[in-house]
Amino acid sequence: MARIVLLQLLATIVVAVLAALIAGTSSGISALLGGLCCAVPNALFAARLYASAKKPGGANPMTFFIGEFVKIASTVALMAATVYLYHDVNWLAFVAAFILVLKSYFILLFRH
């Protein structure tokens, strides 16, 4: 799971740099924020799942479902905070980065 989260953070940086080079600083920041809206909740979910798996008795399905709910809620909250706090959002860069980072785990699936 750590490899997937690191890949998502790397994809966020790459997409943000490309967006900044192609369309300017506002697009780069929007892409960075869009990628982070996906990568940060996934990192927190992975850390929580790892910690619960190390407990005696291991992780149970309820831990997974609660963690998934918290991940989705925090993703929506981060997106709302981005839109509310950063008024120069370039929507194309924001959504494109979010989707690319969200689907970046396919790279690891196709490597094996």
Biopython code that builds the backbone (N, CA, C, O; Angstrom):
import numpy as np
from Bio.PDB.StructureBuilder import StructureBuilder

atoms = [
    (1, "MET", "N", (0.817, -1.198, 0.000)),
    (1, "MET", "CA", (0.000, 0.000, 0.000)),
    (1, "MET", "C", (0.858, 1.258, 0.000)),
    (1, "MET", "O", (0.485, 2.280, -0.576)),
    (2, "ALA", "N", (2.006, 1.170, 0.651)),
    (2, "ALA", "CA", (2.889, 2.336, 0.689)),
    (2, "ALA", "C", (3.377, 2.680, -0.714)),
    (2, "ALA", "O", (3.535, 3.855, -1.044)),
    (3, "ARG", "N", (3.615, 1.665, -1.540)),
    (3, "ARG", "CA", (4.064, 1.930, -2.913)),
    (3, "ARG", "C", (2.986, 2.657, -3.712)),
    (3, "ARG", "O", (3.290, 3.535, -4.520)),
    (4, "ILE", "N", (1.748, 2.293, -3.486)),
    (4, "ILE", "CA", (0.655, 2.954, -4.204)),
    (4, "ILE", "C", (0.544, 4.414, -3.783)),
    (4, "ILE", "O", (0.367, 5.298, -4.622)),
    (5, "VAL", "N", (0.649, 4.661, -2.489)),
    (5, "VAL", "CA", (0.563, 6.038, -1.991)),
    (5, "VAL", "C", (1.744, 6.862, -2.510)),
    (5, "VAL", "O", (1.566, 8.013, -2.910)),
    (6, "LEU", "N", (2.934, 6.287, -2.506)),
    (6, "LEU", "CA", (4.098, 7.007, -3.036)),
    (6, "LEU", "C", (3.947, 7.273, -4.527)),
    (6, "LEU", "O", (4.317, 8.341, -5.014)),
    (7, "LEU", "N", (3.406, 6.302, -5.246)),
    (7, "LEU", "CA", (3.156, 6.503, -6.672)),
    (7, "LEU", "C", (2.141, 7.621, -6.886)),
    (7, "LEU", "O", (2.286, 8.419, -7.812)),
    (8, "GLN", "N", (1.129, 7.683, -6.051)),
    (8, "GLN", "CA", (0.137, 8.742, -6.172)),
    (8, "GLN", "C", (0.749, 10.112, -5.884)),
    (8, "GLN", "O", (0.436, 11.088, -6.565)),
    (9, "LEU", "N", (1.611, 10.187, -4.888)),
    (9, "LEU", "CA", (2.272, 11.462, -4.594)),
    (9, "LEU", "C", (3.211, 11.859, -5.732)),
    (9, "LEU", "O", (3.291, 13.035, -6.086)),
    (10, "LEU", "N", (3.915, 10.891, -6.301)),
    (10, "LEU", "CA", (4.781, 11.171, -7.442)),
    (10, "LEU", "C", (3.960, 11.625, -8.649)),
    (10, "LEU", "O", (4.343, 12.567, -9.343)),
    (11, "ALA", "N", (2.839, 10.961, -8.897)),
    (11, "ALA", "CA", (1.962, 11.355, -10.003)),
    (11, "ALA", "C", (1.423, 12.764, -9.790)),
    (11, "ALA", "O", (1.281, 13.528, -10.744)),
    (12, "THR", "N", (1.123, 13.106, -8.542)),
    (12, "THR", "CA", (0.645, 14.459, -8.231)),
    (12, "THR", "C", (1.690, 15.497, -8.611)),
    (12, "THR", "O", (1.370, 16.513, -9.228)),
    (13, "ILE", "N", (2.921, 15.242, -8.246)),
    (13, "ILE", "CA", (3.998, 16.196, -8.543)),
    (13, "ILE", "C", (4.225, 16.305, -10.044)),
    (13, "ILE", "O", (4.376, 17.407, -10.570)),
    (14, "VAL", "N", (4.250, 15.167, -10.737)),
    (14, "VAL", "CA", (4.484, 15.178, -12.185)),
    (14, "VAL", "C", (3.364, 15.922, -12.910)),
    (14, "VAL", "O", (3.633, 16.754, -13.777)),
    (15, "VAL", "N", (2.119, 15.630, -12.564)),
    (15, "VAL", "CA", (0.988, 16.295, -13.219)),
    (15, "VAL", "C", (0.996, 17.788, -12.912)),
    (15, "VAL", "O", (0.702, 18.597, -13.791)),
    (16, "ALA", "N", (1.326, 18.162, -11.690)),
    (16, "ALA", "CA", (1.357, 19.588, -11.332)),
    (16, "ALA", "C", (2.443, 20.329, -12.104)),
    (16, "ALA", "O", (2.222, 21.443, -12.578)),
    (17, "VAL", "N", (3.602, 19.718, -12.228)),
    (17, "VAL", "CA", (4.690, 20.356, -12.974)),
    (17, "VAL", "C", (4.315, 20.487, -14.450)),
    (17, "VAL", "O", (4.528, 21.537, -15.057)),
    (18, "LEU", "N", (3.757, 19.423, -15.024)),
    (18, "LEU", "CA", (3.339, 19.494, -16.430)),
    (18, "LEU", "C", (2.255, 20.545, -16.640)),
    (18, "LEU", "O", (2.295, 21.293, -17.617)),
    (19, "ALA", "N", (1.296, 20.603, -15.735)),
    (19, "ALA", "CA", (0.225, 21.604, -15.858)),
    (19, "ALA", "C", (0.788, 23.013, -15.738)),
    (19, "ALA", "O", (0.352, 23.920, -16.447)),
    (20, "ALA", "N", (1.748, 23.200, -14.849)),
    (20, "ALA", "CA", (2.354, 24.523, -14.688)),
    (20, "ALA", "C", (3.136, 24.918, -15.932)),
    (20, "ALA", "O", (3.090, 26.073, -16.357)),
    (21, "LEU", "N", (3.855, 23.961, -16.519)),
    (21, "LEU", "CA", (4.633, 24.259, -17.725)),
    (21, "LEU", "C", (3.734, 24.531, -18.924)),
    (21, "LEU", "O", (4.051, 25.382, -19.755)),
    (22, "ILE", "N", (2.626, 23.822, -19.020)),
    (22, "ILE", "CA", (1.747, 23.962, -20.180)),
    (22, "ILE", "C", (0.817, 25.162, -20.044)),
    (22, "ILE", "O", (0.662, 25.939, -20.986)),
    (23, "ALA", "N", (0.198, 25.316, -18.874)),
    (23, "ALA", "CA", (-0.869, 26.309, -18.763)),
    (23, "ALA", "C", (-0.629, 27.384, -17.703)),
    (23, "ALA", "O", (-1.488, 28.243, -17.510)),
    (24, "GLY", "N", (0.483, 27.362, -17.031)),
    (24, "GLY", "CA", (0.770, 28.423, -16.076)),
    (24, "GLY", "C", (0.674, 28.004, -14.616)),
    (24, "GLY", "O", (0.302, 26.878, -14.285)),
    (25, "THR", "N", (1.018, 28.939, -13.772)),
    (25, "THR", "CA", (1.102, 28.680, -12.336)),
    (25, "THR", "C", (-0.239, 28.295, -11.727)),
    (25, "THR", "O", (-0.305, 27.385, -10.900)),
    (26, "SER", "N", (-1.286, 28.966, -12.120)),
    (26, "SER", "CA", (-2.607, 28.669, -11.573)),
    (26, "SER", "C", (-3.016, 27.225, -11.873)),
    (26, "SER", "O", (-3.584, 26.544, -11.019)),
    (27, "SER", "N", (-2.730, 26.773, -13.070)),
    (27, "SER", "CA", (-3.043, 25.388, -13.429)),
    (27, "SER", "C", (-2.172, 24.411, -12.653)),
    (27, "SER", "O", (-2.645, 23.354, -12.237)),
    (28, "GLY", "N", (-0.923, 24.751, -12.459)),
    (28, "GLY", "CA", (-0.031, 23.888, -11.691)),
    (28, "GLY", "C", (-0.484, 23.740, -10.245)),
    (28, "GLY", "O", (-0.474, 22.643, -9.688)),
    (29, "ILE", "N", (-0.878, 24.851, -9.649)),
    (29, "ILE", "CA", (-1.374, 24.800, -8.272)),
    (29, "ILE", "C", (-2.691, 24.031, -8.207)),
    (29, "ILE", "O", (-2.912, 23.254, -7.279)),
    (30, "SER", "N", (-3.557, 24.244, -9.180)),
    (30, "SER", "CA", (-4.828, 23.520, -9.218)),
    (30, "SER", "C", (-4.597, 22.019, -9.363)),
    (30, "SER", "O", (-5.259, 21.220, -8.701)),
    (31, "ALA", "N", (-3.664, 21.638, -10.225)),
    (31, "ALA", "CA", (-3.346, 20.220, -10.401)),
    (31, "ALA", "C", (-2.735, 19.636, -9.130)),
    (31, "ALA", "O", (-3.049, 18.509, -8.744)),
    (32, "LEU", "N", (-1.872, 20.400, -8.490)),
    (32, "LEU", "CA", (-1.278, 19.930, -7.237)),
    (32, "LEU", "C", (-2.353, 19.713, -6.178)),
    (32, "LEU", "O", (-2.357, 18.691, -5.491)),
    (33, "LEU", "N", (-3.251, 20.662, -6.047)),
    (33, "LEU", "CA", (-4.317, 20.529, -5.060)),
    (33, "LEU", "C", (-5.270, 19.390, -5.417)),
    (33, "LEU", "O", (-5.726, 18.671, -4.528)),
    (34, "GLY", "N", (-5.576, 19.217, -6.694)),
    (34, "GLY", "CA", (-6.431, 18.115, -7.119)),
    (34, "GLY", "C", (-5.806, 16.763, -6.826)),
    (34, "GLY", "O", (-6.485, 15.844, -6.367)),
    (35, "GLY", "N", (-4.522, 16.643, -7.089)),
    (35, "GLY", "CA", (-3.826, 15.396, -6.786)),
    (35, "GLY", "C", (-3.746, 15.117, -5.295)),
    (35, "GLY", "O", (-3.899, 13.978, -4.854)),
    (36, "LEU", "N", (-3.504, 16.167, -4.530)),
    (36, "LEU", "CA", (-3.428, 15.995, -3.078)),
    (36, "LEU", "C", (-4.784, 15.647, -2.469)),
    (36, "LEU", "O", (-4.850, 14.963, -1.448)),
    (37, "CYS", "N", (-5.866, 16.117, -3.092)),
    (37, "CYS", "CA", (-7.211, 15.758, -2.611)),
    (37, "CYS", "C", (-7.441, 14.251, -2.717)),
    (37, "CYS", "O", (-8.278, 13.701, -2.000)),
    (38, "CYS", "N", (-6.725, 13.600, -3.582)),
    (38, "CYS", "CA", (-6.839, 12.151, -3.716)),
    (38, "CYS", "C", (-5.760, 11.430, -2.900)),
    (38, "CYS", "O", (-6.056, 10.446, -2.221)),
    (39, "ALA", "N", (-4.532, 11.904, -2.961)),
    (39, "ALA", "CA", (-3.410, 11.193, -2.357)),
    (39, "ALA", "C", (-3.396, 11.257, -0.829)),
    (39, "ALA", "O", (-3.071, 10.265, -0.177)),
    (40, "VAL", "N", (-3.738, 12.388, -0.260)),
    (40, "VAL", "CA", (-3.688, 12.538, 1.202)),
    (40, "VAL", "C", (-4.697, 11.621, 1.912)),
    (40, "VAL", "O", (-4.312, 10.930, 2.855)),
    (41, "PRO", "N", (-5.968, 11.589, 1.496)),
    (41, "PRO", "CA", (-6.888, 10.645, 2.148)),
    (41, "PRO", "C", (-6.479, 9.183, 1.963)),
    (41, "PRO", "O", (-6.673, 8.364, 2.861)),
    (42, "ASN", "N", (-5.919, 8.859, 0.806)),
    (42, "ASN", "CA", (-5.445, 7.490, 0.595)),
    (42, "ASN", "C", (-4.280, 7.156, 1.520)),
    (42, "ASN", "O", (-4.189, 6.038, 2.027)),
    (43, "ALA", "N", (-3.399, 8.110, 1.740)),
    (43, "ALA", "CA", (-2.273, 7.889, 2.648)),
    (43, "ALA", "C", (-2.766, 7.689, 4.083)),
    (43, "ALA", "O", (-2.270, 6.819, 4.799)),
    (44, "LEU", "N", (-3.737, 8.495, 4.496)),
    (44, "LEU", "CA", (-4.289, 8.341, 5.844)),
    (44, "LEU", "C", (-5.020, 7.007, 5.998)),
    (44, "LEU", "O", (-4.931, 6.361, 7.042)),
    (45, "PHE", "N", (-5.742, 6.602, 4.952)),
    (45, "PHE", "CA", (-6.444, 5.319, 4.976)),
    (45, "PHE", "C", (-5.446, 4.162, 5.063)),
    (45, "PHE", "O", (-5.652, 3.222, 5.830)),
    (46, "ALA", "N", (-4.378, 4.229, 4.290)),
    (46, "ALA", "CA", (-3.370, 3.178, 4.308)),
    (46, "ALA", "C", (-2.684, 3.100, 5.668)),
    (46, "ALA", "O", (-2.427, 2.006, 6.171)),
    (47, "ALA", "N", (-2.388, 4.250, 6.263)),
    (47, "ALA", "CA", (-1.744, 4.256, 7.579)),
    (47, "ALA", "C", (-2.673, 3.671, 8.643)),
    (47, "ALA", "O", (-2.235, 2.915, 9.510)),
    (48, "ARG", "N", (-3.940, 4.021, 8.574)),
    (48, "ARG", "CA", (-4.914, 3.490, 9.542)),
    (48, "ARG", "C", (-5.089, 1.985, 9.378)),
    (48, "ARG", "O", (-5.157, 1.256, 10.368)),
    (49, "LEU", "N", (-5.163, 1.519, 8.144)),
    (49, "LEU", "CA", (-5.307, 0.090, 7.891)),
    (49, "LEU", "C", (-4.066, -0.675, 8.336)),
    (49, "LEU", "O", (-4.172, -1.774, 8.881)),
    (50, "TYR", "N", (-2.898, -0.100, 8.106)),
    (50, "TYR", "CA", (-1.649, -0.732, 8.537)),
    (50, "TYR", "C", (-1.588, -0.821, 10.060)),
    (50, "TYR", "O", (-1.191, -1.846, 10.613)),
    (51, "ALA", "N", (-1.982, 0.254, 10.730)),
    (51, "ALA", "CA", (-1.955, 0.263, 12.193)),
    (51, "ALA", "C", (-2.945, -0.737, 12.773)),
    (51, "ALA", "O", (-2.640, -1.403, 13.762)),
    (52, "SER", "N", (-4.120, -0.851, 12.178)),
    (52, "SER", "CA", (-5.105, -1.792, 12.708)),
    (52, "SER", "C", (-4.716, -3.229, 12.398)),
    (52, "SER", "O", (-5.094, -4.138, 13.137)),
    (53, "ALA", "N", (-3.976, -3.451, 11.334)),
    (53, "ALA", "CA", (-3.518, -4.808, 11.015)),
    (53, "ALA", "C", (-2.430, -5.262, 11.985)),
    (53, "ALA", "O", (-2.254, -6.463, 12.192)),
    (54, "LYS", "N", (-1.707, -4.335, 12.574)),
    (54, "LYS", "CA", (-0.639, -4.674, 13.520)),
    (54, "LYS", "C", (-1.170, -4.956, 14.929)),
    (54, "LYS", "O", (-0.446, -5.492, 15.768)),
    (55, "LYS", "N", (-2.428, -4.598, 15.189)),
    (55, "LYS", "CA", (-3.006, -4.847, 16.510)),
    (55, "LYS", "C", (-3.227, -6.344, 16.692)),
    (55, "LYS", "O", (-3.388, -7.075, 15.715)),
    (56, "PRO", "N", (-3.234, -6.797, 17.936)),
    (56, "PRO", "CA", (-3.568, -8.200, 18.165)),
    (56, "PRO", "C", (-4.998, -8.476, 17.692)),
    (56, "PRO", "O", (-5.927, -7.757, 18.062)),
    (57, "GLY", "N", (-5.166, -9.481, 16.902)),
    (57, "GLY", "CA", (-6.476, -9.776, 16.335)),
    (57, "GLY", "C", (-6.608, -9.258, 14.914)),
    (57, "GLY", "O", (-7.509, -9.684, 14.190)),
    (58, "GLY", "N", (-5.738, -8.354, 14.496)),
    (58, "GLY", "CA", (-5.721, -7.857, 13.130)),
    (58, "GLY", "C", (-6.870, -6.931, 12.800)),
    (58, "GLY", "O", (-7.649, -6.532, 13.665)),
    (59, "ALA", "N", (-6.951, -6.603, 11.536)),
    (59, "ALA", "CA", (-7.998, -5.709, 11.057)),
    (59, "ALA", "C", (-9.265, -6.512, 10.798)),
    (59, "ALA", "O", (-9.215, -7.665, 10.369)),
    (60, "ASN", "N", (-10.370, -5.893, 11.063)),
    (60, "ASN", "CA", (-11.642, -6.542, 10.757)),
    (60, "ASN", "C", (-12.340, -5.763, 9.632)),
    (60, "ASN", "O", (-11.948, -4.637, 9.324)),
    (61, "PRO", "N", (-13.351, -6.347, 9.035)),
    (61, "PRO", "CA", (-14.021, -5.664, 7.917)),
    (61, "PRO", "C", (-14.623, -4.316, 8.304)),
    (61, "PRO", "O", (-14.680, -3.405, 7.478)),
    (62, "MET", "N", (-15.065, -4.182, 9.528)),
    (62, "MET", "CA", (-15.658, -2.913, 9.952)),
    (62, "MET", "C", (-14.616, -1.791, 9.931)),
    (62, "MET", "O", (-14.933, -0.659, 9.568)),
    (63, "THR", "N", (-13.386, -2.098, 10.316)),
    (63, "THR", "CA", (-12.310, -1.117, 10.263)),
    (63, "THR", "C", (-12.114, -0.627, 8.833)),
    (63, "THR", "O", (-11.922, 0.565, 8.592)),
    (64, "PHE", "N", (-12.164, -1.556, 7.896)),
    (64, "PHE", "CA", (-12.000, -1.204, 6.490)),
    (64, "PHE", "C", (-13.127, -0.287, 6.027)),
    (64, "PHE", "O", (-12.867, 0.747, 5.410)),
    (65, "PHE", "N", (-14.367, -0.649, 6.314)),
    (65, "PHE", "CA", (-15.501, 0.133, 5.840)),
    (65, "PHE", "C", (-15.566, 1.510, 6.483)),
    (65, "PHE", "O", (-15.895, 2.491, 5.817)),
    (66, "ILE", "N", (-15.256, 1.590, 7.771)),
    (66, "ILE", "CA", (-15.217, 2.897, 8.429)),
    (66, "ILE", "C", (-14.101, 3.745, 7.840)),
    (66, "ILE", "O", (-14.285, 4.935, 7.585)),
    (67, "GLY", "N", (-12.937, 3.126, 7.622)),
    (67, "GLY", "CA", (-11.821, 3.845, 7.017)),
    (67, "GLY", "C", (-12.140, 4.332, 5.615)),
    (67, "GLY", "O", (-11.760, 5.438, 5.232)),
    (68, "GLU", "N", (-12.840, 3.502, 4.851)),
    (68, "GLU", "CA", (-13.230, 3.898, 3.489)),
    (68, "GLU", "C", (-14.215, 5.067, 3.524)),
    (68, "GLU", "O", (-14.115, 5.987, 2.712)),
    (69, "PHE", "N", (-15.151, 5.035, 4.449)),
    (69, "PHE", "CA", (-16.099, 6.147, 4.600)),
    (69, "PHE", "C", (-15.362, 7.435, 4.966)),
    (69, "PHE", "O", (-15.636, 8.494, 4.401)),
    (70, "VAL", "N", (-14.434, 7.341, 5.907)),
    (70, "VAL", "CA", (-13.661, 8.521, 6.328)),
    (70, "VAL", "C", (-12.821, 9.035, 5.161)),
    (70, "VAL", "O", (-12.669, 10.244, 4.982)),
    (71, "LYS", "N", (-12.276, 8.111, 4.368)),
    (71, "LYS", "CA", (-11.476, 8.513, 3.205)),
    (71, "LYS", "C", (-12.320, 9.284, 2.200)),
    (71, "LYS", "O", (-11.889, 10.323, 1.699)),
    (72, "ILE", "N", (-13.502, 8.793, 1.903)),
    (72, "ILE", "CA", (-14.379, 9.476, 0.948)),
    (72, "ILE", "C", (-14.817, 10.834, 1.500)),
    (72, "ILE", "O", (-14.824, 11.831, 0.778)),
    (73, "ALA", "N", (-15.176, 10.862, 2.769)),
    (73, "ALA", "CA", (-15.602, 12.124, 3.382)),
    (73, "ALA", "C", (-14.467, 13.141, 3.404)),
    (73, "ALA", "O", (-14.693, 14.324, 3.150)),
    (74, "SER", "N", (-13.262, 12.700, 3.701)),
    (74, "SER", "CA", (-12.133, 13.640, 3.727)),
    (74, "SER", "C", (-11.761, 14.090, 2.324)),
    (74, "SER", "O", (-11.303, 15.219, 2.147)),
    (75, "THR", "N", (-11.945, 13.240, 1.323)),
    (75, "THR", "CA", (-11.707, 13.653, -0.057)),
    (75, "THR", "C", (-12.674, 14.764, -0.455)),
    (75, "THR", "O", (-12.268, 15.771, -1.034)),
    (76, "VAL", "N", (-13.934, 14.579, -0.145)),
    (76, "VAL", "CA", (-14.943, 15.603, -0.460)),
    (76, "VAL", "C", (-14.653, 16.882, 0.323)),
    (76, "VAL", "O", (-14.776, 17.981, -0.217)),
    (77, "ALA", "N", (-14.272, 16.744, 1.585)),
    (77, "ALA", "CA", (-13.964, 17.926, 2.401)),
    (77, "ALA", "C", (-12.755, 18.679, 1.853)),
    (77, "ALA", "O", (-12.757, 19.909, 1.822)),
    (78, "LEU", "N", (-11.724, 17.955, 1.422)),
    (78, "LEU", "CA", (-10.546, 18.617, 0.856)),
    (78, "LEU", "C", (-10.880, 19.315, -0.463)),
    (78, "LEU", "O", (-10.383, 20.407, -0.741)),
    (79, "MET", "N", (-11.721, 18.679, -1.264)),
    (79, "MET", "CA", (-12.129, 19.323, -2.516)),
    (79, "MET", "C", (-12.927, 20.600, -2.238)),
    (79, "MET", "O", (-12.712, 21.627, -2.882)),
    (80, "ALA", "N", (-13.833, 20.528, -1.290)),
    (80, "ALA", "CA", (-14.626, 21.705, -0.937)),
    (80, "ALA", "C", (-13.738, 22.808, -0.365)),
    (80, "ALA", "O", (-13.922, 23.983, -0.681)),
    (81, "ALA", "N", (-12.782, 22.431, 0.469)),
    (81, "ALA", "CA", (-11.868, 23.424, 1.041)),
    (81, "ALA", "C", (-11.015, 24.066, -0.041)),
    (81, "ALA", "O", (-10.750, 25.267, 0.006)),
    (82, "THR", "N", (-10.587, 23.282, -1.007)),
    (82, "THR", "CA", (-9.794, 23.822, -2.112)),
    (82, "THR", "C", (-10.590, 24.848, -2.893)),
    (82, "THR", "O", (-10.088, 25.934, -3.186)),
    (83, "VAL", "N", (-11.821, 24.517, -3.232)),
    (83, "VAL", "CA", (-12.664, 25.428, -3.997)),
    (83, "VAL", "C", (-12.972, 26.690, -3.180)),
    (83, "VAL", "O", (-13.022, 27.793, -3.725)),
    (84, "TYR", "N", (-13.173, 26.517, -1.893)),
    (84, "TYR", "CA", (-13.516, 27.652, -1.031)),
    (84, "TYR", "C", (-12.310, 28.565, -0.782)),
    (84, "TYR", "O", (-12.454, 29.787, -0.757)),
    (85, "LEU", "N", (-11.131, 27.981, -0.598)),
    (85, "LEU", "CA", (-9.959, 28.759, -0.205)),
    (85, "LEU", "C", (-9.100, 29.238, -1.376)),
    (85, "LEU", "O", (-8.443, 30.275, -1.279)),
    (86, "TYR", "N", (-9.102, 28.486, -2.481)),
    (86, "TYR", "CA", (-8.281, 28.871, -3.636)),
    (86, "TYR", "C", (-9.217, 29.278, -4.766)),
    (86, "TYR", "O", (-9.832, 28.431, -5.414)),
    (87, "HIS", "N", (-9.319, 30.585, -4.994)),
    (87, "HIS", "CA", (-10.320, 31.116, -5.922)),
    (87, "HIS", "C", (-9.887, 31.069, -7.385)),
    (87, "HIS", "O", (-10.699, 31.316, -8.277)),
    (88, "ASP", "N", (-8.616, 30.756, -7.641)),
    (88, "ASP", "CA", (-8.110, 30.692, -9.013)),
    (88, "ASP", "C", (-8.082, 29.265, -9.550)),
    (88, "ASP", "O", (-7.221, 28.936, -10.366)),
    (89, "VAL", "N", (-8.986, 28.430, -9.118)),
    (89, "VAL", "CA", (-8.965, 27.015, -9.520)),
    (89, "VAL", "C", (-9.157, 26.901, -11.030)),
    (89, "VAL", "O", (-10.115, 27.427, -11.595)),
    (90, "ASN", "N", (-8.232, 26.210, -11.656)),
    (90, "ASN", "CA", (-8.381, 25.832, -13.055)),
    (90, "ASN", "C", (-9.028, 24.447, -13.031)),
    (90, "ASN", "O", (-8.379, 23.458, -12.689)),
    (91, "TRP", "N", (-10.297, 24.384, -13.391)),
    (91, "TRP", "CA", (-11.073, 23.158, -13.210)),
    (91, "TRP", "C", (-10.556, 22.001, -14.036)),
    (91, "TRP", "O", (-10.584, 20.857, -13.582)),
    (92, "LEU", "N", (-10.091, 22.271, -15.227)),
    (92, "LEU", "CA", (-9.571, 21.193, -16.062)),
    (92, "LEU", "C", (-8.349, 20.550, -15.409)),
    (92, "LEU", "O", (-8.253, 19.325, -15.333)),
    (93, "ALA", "N", (-7.428, 21.370, -14.945)),
    (93, "ALA", "CA", (-6.223, 20.846, -14.295)),
    (93, "ALA", "C", (-6.568, 20.144, -12.988)),
    (93, "ALA", "O", (-6.005, 19.094, -12.680)),
    (94, "PHE", "N", (-7.479, 20.710, -12.227)),
    (94, "PHE", "CA", (-7.875, 20.141, -10.937)),
    (94, "PHE", "C", (-8.494, 18.756, -11.113)),
    (94, "PHE", "O", (-8.079, 17.796, -10.464)),
    (95, "VAL", "N", (-9.484, 18.660, -11.989)),
    (95, "VAL", "CA", (-10.180, 17.385, -12.195)),
    (95, "VAL", "C", (-9.281, 16.369, -12.899)),
    (95, "VAL", "O", (-9.293, 15.188, -12.551)),
    (96, "ALA", "N", (-8.507, 16.815, -13.878)),
    (96, "ALA", "CA", (-7.606, 15.899, -14.583)),
    (96, "ALA", "C", (-6.570, 15.302, -13.628)),
    (96, "ALA", "O", (-6.302, 14.101, -13.670)),
    (97, "ALA", "N", (-5.998, 16.131, -12.782)),
    (97, "ALA", "CA", (-5.014, 15.632, -11.818)),
    (97, "ALA", "C", (-5.666, 14.672, -10.835)),
    (97, "ALA", "O", (-5.087, 13.638, -10.501)),
    (98, "PHE", "N", (-6.854, 14.999, -10.374)),
    (98, "PHE", "CA", (-7.558, 14.124, -9.443)),
    (98, "PHE", "C", (-7.787, 12.751, -10.069)),
    (98, "PHE", "O", (-7.523, 11.726, -9.441)),
    (99, "ILE", "N", (-8.275, 12.733, -11.299)),
    (99, "ILE", "CA", (-8.555, 11.458, -11.962)),
    (99, "ILE", "C", (-7.266, 10.692, -12.248)),
    (99, "ILE", "O", (-7.212, 9.480, -12.042)),
    (100, "LEU", "N", (-6.235, 11.377, -12.715)),
    (100, "LEU", "CA", (-4.973, 10.693, -13.005)),
    (100, "LEU", "C", (-4.349, 10.104, -11.751)),
    (100, "LEU", "O", (-3.842, 8.982, -11.778)),
    (101, "VAL", "N", (-4.380, 10.837, -10.671)),
    (101, "VAL", "CA", (-3.827, 10.314, -9.413)),
    (101, "VAL", "C", (-4.697, 9.181, -8.883)),
    (101, "VAL", "O", (-4.183, 8.194, -8.356)),
    (102, "LEU", "N", (-5.991, 9.320, -9.018)),
    (102, "LEU", "CA", (-6.916, 8.277, -8.569)),
    (102, "LEU", "C", (-6.670, 6.966, -9.310)),
    (102, "LEU", "O", (-6.764, 5.892, -8.715)),
    (103, "LYS", "N", (-6.365, 7.043, -10.571)),
    (103, "LYS", "CA", (-6.167, 5.843, -11.385)),
    (103, "LYS", "C", (-4.706, 5.451, -11.557)),
    (103, "LYS", "O", (-4.408, 4.537, -12.325)),
    (104, "SER", "N", (-3.803, 6.106, -10.875)),
    (104, "SER", "CA", (-2.379, 5.821, -11.047)),
    (104, "SER", "C", (-1.980, 4.434, -10.536)),
    (104, "SER", "O", (-0.929, 3.921, -10.920)),
    (105, "TYR", "N", (-2.791, 3.823, -9.685)),
    (105, "TYR", "CA", (-2.447, 2.490, -9.212)),
    (105, "TYR", "C", (-2.509, 1.455, -10.329)),
    (105, "TYR", "O", (-1.964, 0.361, -10.182)),
    (106, "PHE", "N", (-3.165, 1.781, -11.445)),
    (106, "PHE", "CA", (-3.167, 0.867, -12.584)),
    (106, "PHE", "C", (-1.759, 0.646, -13.109)),
    (106, "PHE", "O", (-1.460, -0.418, -13.651)),
    (107, "ILE", "N", (-0.886, 1.644, -12.955)),
    (107, "ILE", "CA", (0.503, 1.498, -13.387)),
    (107, "ILE", "C", (1.151, 0.333, -12.658)),
    (107, "ILE", "O", (1.844, -0.475, -13.276)),
    (108, "LEU", "N", (0.936, 0.237, -11.348)),
    (108, "LEU", "CA", (1.504, -0.867, -10.581)),
    (108, "LEU", "C", (0.845, -2.193, -10.958)),
    (108, "LEU", "O", (1.514, -3.226, -10.990)),
    (109, "LEU", "N", (-0.444, -2.175, -11.240)),
    (109, "LEU", "CA", (-1.109, -3.419, -11.625)),
    (109, "LEU", "C", (-0.589, -3.956, -12.949)),
    (109, "LEU", "O", (-0.428, -5.167, -13.102)),
    (110, "PHE", "N", (-0.323, -3.073, -13.909)),
    (110, "PHE", "CA", (0.133, -3.521, -15.211)),
    (110, "PHE", "C", (1.623, -3.856, -15.227)),
    (110, "PHE", "O", (2.093, -4.514, -16.156)),
    (111, "ARG", "N", (2.368, -3.421, -14.225)),
    (111, "ARG", "CA", (3.789, -3.749, -14.159)),
    (111, "ARG", "C", (4.004, -5.208, -13.799)),
    (111, "ARG", "O", (5.032, -5.782, -14.159)),
    (112, "HIS", "N", (3.062, -5.821, -13.099)),
    (112, "HIS", "CA", (3.257, -7.202, -12.639)),
    (112, "HIS", "C", (2.474, -8.180, -13.451)),
    (112, "HIS", "O", (2.529, -9.382, -13.192)),
]
sb = StructureBuilder()
sb.init_structure("model")
sb.init_model(0)
sb.init_chain("A")
sb.init_seg("    ")
for serial, (resi, resn, name, xyz) in enumerate(atoms, 1):
    if name == "N":
        sb.init_residue(resn, " ", resi, " ")
    sb.init_atom(name, np.array(xyz, "f"), 0.0, 1.0, " ", f" {name:<3s}", serial, name[0])
structure = sb.get_structure()
